[in-house]
Amino acid sequence: MRGLNKLIYPNSVQSIRYGKRVIDVDMQRGTTLFVAVFLVLLCVGTLLLTLTGLDLVSAVTGTLTALTNVGPGLGDIIGPAGNFVPLSDAAKWVLIVAMLLGRLEILAVLVLLSPAFWRR
């Protein structure tokens, strides 16, 4: 709604509120960054798992399971009645990296991997 109002009234100053509290711009940027990075990691992980021979449903839900650290995936291989044992070593490595990113917080790991962090 805010984006539509900004198109209609480009010079207006509009604040985003959660209840009665105003959400500052840094919090908005951080949230947008986290969601964007999460979706990119989900797409990359899914693509890499499908390249190892996994079907699309198993690849998407396997990546989601690893990134969010919750429950089983869907599909024949890693579904509720299955497990990760039949996956190839390459698929397991992709899921290991996704799980580490999910457990250690995605943005914190990406900051540690950036060269600008180590220059200071």
C-alpha positions as CSV (number, residue, x, y, z in Angstrom):
1,M,0.0,0.0,0.0
2,R,2.8,2.4,0.9
3,G,4.5,1.8,-2.5
4,L,1.2,2.6,-4.3
5,N,0.7,5.8,-2.3
6,K,4.3,6.8,-3.0
7,L,3.6,6.4,-6.8
8,I,0.5,8.6,-6.4
9,Y,2.1,11.2,-4.1
10,P,5.8,11.1,-4.9
11,N,6.8,14.0,-2.6
12,S,4.9,12.8,0.5
13,V,6.6,11.7,3.6
14,Q,5.1,8.4,4.8
15,S,6.2,6.4,7.8
16,I,5.6,2.7,8.2
17,R,4.0,1.7,11.5
18,Y,3.7,-1.5,13.4
19,G,0.9,-0.9,15.9
20,K,1.7,2.6,17.2
21,R,5.5,2.4,16.7
22,V,7.2,3.9,13.6
23,I,9.6,1.4,11.9
24,D,12.9,3.2,11.1
25,V,14.5,3.0,7.6
26,D,17.4,0.8,8.8
27,M,15.0,-1.9,10.1
28,Q,13.2,-1.8,6.7
29,R,16.4,-2.2,4.8
30,G,17.6,-5.0,7.0
31,T,14.3,-6.9,6.6
32,T,14.3,-6.4,2.9
33,L,18.0,-7.5,2.7
34,F,17.3,-10.7,4.7
35,V,14.3,-11.7,2.7
36,A,16.1,-11.1,-0.6
37,V,19.2,-13.0,0.5
38,F,17.0,-15.9,1.8
39,L,15.2,-16.1,-1.5
40,V,18.4,-16.1,-3.5
41,L,19.9,-18.8,-1.3
42,L,16.7,-20.8,-1.6
43,C,16.9,-20.5,-5.4
44,V,20.6,-21.3,-5.6
45,G,20.3,-24.3,-3.2
46,T,17.3,-25.6,-5.2
47,L,19.2,-25.3,-8.5
48,L,22.2,-27.0,-7.1
49,L,20.2,-29.9,-5.7
50,T,18.3,-30.3,-9.0
51,L,21.7,-30.5,-10.8
52,T,22.6,-33.5,-8.5
53,G,19.5,-35.3,-9.8
54,L,16.9,-34.6,-7.2
55,D,13.3,-33.8,-8.3
56,L,12.1,-30.3,-7.9
57,V,9.8,-30.9,-4.9
58,S,12.5,-32.6,-3.0
59,A,15.1,-30.0,-4.0
60,V,12.9,-27.0,-2.9
61,T,11.7,-28.6,0.4
62,G,15.2,-30.0,1.1
63,T,16.7,-26.6,0.8
64,L,13.9,-25.0,2.9
65,T,14.4,-27.7,5.5
66,A,18.1,-27.0,5.7
67,L,17.9,-23.2,5.6
68,T,15.1,-22.9,8.2
69,N,16.1,-26.0,10.3
70,V,12.6,-27.3,10.6
71,G,11.0,-30.7,9.9
72,P,11.2,-33.0,7.0
73,G,10.9,-32.1,3.4
74,L,8.3,-33.3,0.9
75,G,8.8,-35.8,-1.9
76,D,9.7,-39.4,-2.2
77,I,13.3,-39.2,-1.0
78,I,13.4,-36.7,1.9
79,G,9.7,-36.7,2.7
80,P,8.1,-37.5,6.1
81,A,8.8,-41.2,5.6
82,G,12.3,-40.7,4.0
83,N,15.6,-39.3,5.1
84,F,18.7,-37.8,3.6
85,V,20.7,-41.0,3.4
86,P,20.1,-41.8,-0.3
87,L,21.3,-38.3,-1.4
88,S,24.6,-38.0,-3.2
89,D,27.6,-36.5,-1.5
90,A,27.3,-33.3,-3.6
91,A,23.7,-32.9,-2.5
92,K,24.7,-33.4,1.1
93,W,27.4,-30.7,0.9
94,V,24.9,-28.3,-0.6
95,L,22.5,-29.0,2.3
96,I,25.4,-28.8,4.9
97,V,26.2,-25.3,3.6
98,A,22.5,-24.3,3.7
99,M,22.1,-25.6,7.2
100,L,25.2,-23.7,8.4
101,L,23.9,-20.5,6.9
102,G,20.5,-21.1,8.6
103,R,21.9,-22.0,12.0
104,L,24.6,-19.3,12.1
105,E,22.3,-16.6,10.7
106,I,22.6,-15.8,7.0
107,L,23.6,-12.2,7.2
108,A,26.3,-12.8,9.9
109,V,28.0,-15.5,7.8
110,L,27.8,-13.3,4.7
111,V,29.4,-10.4,6.6
112,L,32.2,-12.7,7.7
113,L,32.8,-13.8,4.1
114,S,33.0,-10.2,2.8
115,P,36.6,-8.9,2.3
116,A,35.5,-5.4,3.6
117,F,34.9,-6.9,7.1
118,W,38.5,-8.2,7.3
119,R,40.2,-5.0,6.2
120,R,39.2,-3.1,9.4
